[in-house]
Amino acid sequence: MQLEQKIIVANWKSNHRIQDVPAWFDAFVEQDPKTTVEYILCPPFPLLSAVQTEIAKRGLTQVSLGLQDISAFGAGAYTGATSAFNVQGLGVTHVIVGHSERRRYFDETSVMVAQKIEAALASDLIPILCVDRDEAEKQAELLTAQQRARIIVAYEPVHAISTFGGHEDPIETTLSAVEQISVFFDGAPLIYGGSVDPENSLTYLQQATIHGVLVGSSSLDGGKFARL
Ligand code: PGA
């Protein structure tokens, strides 16, 4: 896969406020982001509209909008949950599901993650499914072949995520995990996440079997994110 077709996902997690959004874009644009890579920005829910406004105002056609999570339910009486229905009209195209922080802090199980994938696909949102190596097979088995054909898989070794320790694996270890996980998901596009920064991003992006990267800490500054 050519570098031009790769995906670079920003996961802001619970960082940034609405007043921080314009400065993030100022810094991003100043660093001349690539025009051919697909960037997917996943801000917290309350910032979606502000991020979408900046993308449109600045004509950033290579930048898409994503969610960090989604309710397994549709519209209705589900207090506190944000459904795919609620974000209609905001230009959202992707949604991260099953991130290790959701699994760890919010007790999300692989069954719940599968339900969220179903909800996302029913609303034509592309799920970016996060899995570690040891849960990948079971997670894949909870999806239908049709669902597996419509997702992006993010291989995220928990020990490599910066806030959980940030121990990066040698690239050979990563590539063997990628190869194994790809088989479980019938060859769905697979991206890598865990302590990706401007210094090491090419190591991942230049691999034919890795279709992109999912970035936490290094996505919080627009300039740093553009240098990936
Ligand atoms: P990190 O986070 O880039 O800060 O390691 C990645 C993630 O949590 O998805």
Boltz pocket constraint, residues with backbone or C-beta under 6 A from the ligand:
constraints:
  - pocket:
      binder: B
      contacts: [[A, 11], [A, 156], [A, 160], [A, 161], [A, 162], [A, 163], [A, 193], [A, 194], [A, 195], [A, 196], [A, 214], [A, 215], [A, 216], [A, 217], [A, 218]]
      max_distance: 6.0
